[in-house]
Amino acid sequence: MGGTTGSARLRTAVTGGERDFLPGMRQAWLLPLYDPITRLAGVGRVHRRLLDQAALRPGQRVLEIGCGTGNLLLAAKRAQPEAVVVGLDPDLAALARAHRKARRRGLTVQLDRGHAEELPYADDGMDVVLSSFMLHHVPADQRDAAVREVLRVLRPGGALHLVDVGGSDDRGHRHRFTREHAVEDAPELLARAGFRDVAATGTHVHRLFGAYTLYRATG
Ligand SMILES: C[S@@+](CC[C@H](N)C(=O)[O-])C[C@H]1O[C@@H](n2cnc3c(N)ncnc32)[C@H](O)[C@@H]1O
């Protein structure tokens, strides 16, 4: 599969061979439920928070790692139609859904199959990288590699905007469901990779998946 169909380009070349990955709903057959469930859960609000923080500008090259079915990616393109928007995910079925949605909405985005730990992009080519509920899907011992790859593809001074489960609000709220998967060490992870100005920009509590935290870091 590959080439250009409609307005969304789905490029499916696999670099570096096959790797295992944890799909958005943990089981591949549950993927059709991803959009209805996340819509009901109000994940769009989290995406809007991240996009408000990113404040995308015309002409920027924006990459989302782990874009799944494309909800944040397409919201990014809608928020800043003059940005070049690229989504990457290992899950072909999720990318196909993103592709269909982009075509239906007349939005031009590039969709690539790949893994965050081995990004198929040149050094310094991206102005902004977005990551939304992706990092907790990467095994803990591979997160350093993923974050180093983000730094490699970001231009110096470019920005990473990340949101993931973990953290606790000022009343110490957490949720059992997310505790085992939470990304509690994001600031250390980002600093270790060489990011500058690493900051947690807010922790919120979701009624279903518990605490989640937004971060910003400079490449
Ligand atoms: C919970 S979903 C989040 C999807 C989307 N970012 C959103 O906010 O709706 C996590 C996504 O990460 C993807 N993923 C899993 N392992 C990955 C890896 N190593 N590199 C990039 N993406 C990965 C999954 O396929 C899935 O689409």
The ligand as an ORCA input file, in Angstrom:
! r2SCAN-3c Opt
* xyz 0 1
  C      -3.723      5.602     23.040
  S      -3.288      5.713     21.332
  C      -3.179      7.481     21.120
  C      -3.554      7.916     19.731
  C      -3.565      9.437     19.502
  N      -2.266     10.015     19.751
  C      -4.616     10.112     20.327
  O      -4.290     10.966     21.163
  O      -5.806      9.794     20.142
  C      -1.579      5.220     21.328
  C      -1.021      5.052     19.947
  O       0.388      4.808     20.034
  C       0.716      3.906     19.022
  N       2.016      3.287     19.335
  C       2.268      2.166     20.056
  N       3.600      1.923     20.084
  C       4.187      2.904     19.356
  C       5.543      3.201     18.995
  N       6.531      2.432     19.413
  N       5.791      4.293     18.230
  C       4.777      5.092     17.821
  N       3.484      4.855     18.125
  C       3.190      3.786     18.886
  C      -0.437      2.934     18.968
  O      -0.479      2.209     17.754
  C      -1.617      3.881     19.152
  O      -2.108      4.320     17.923
*
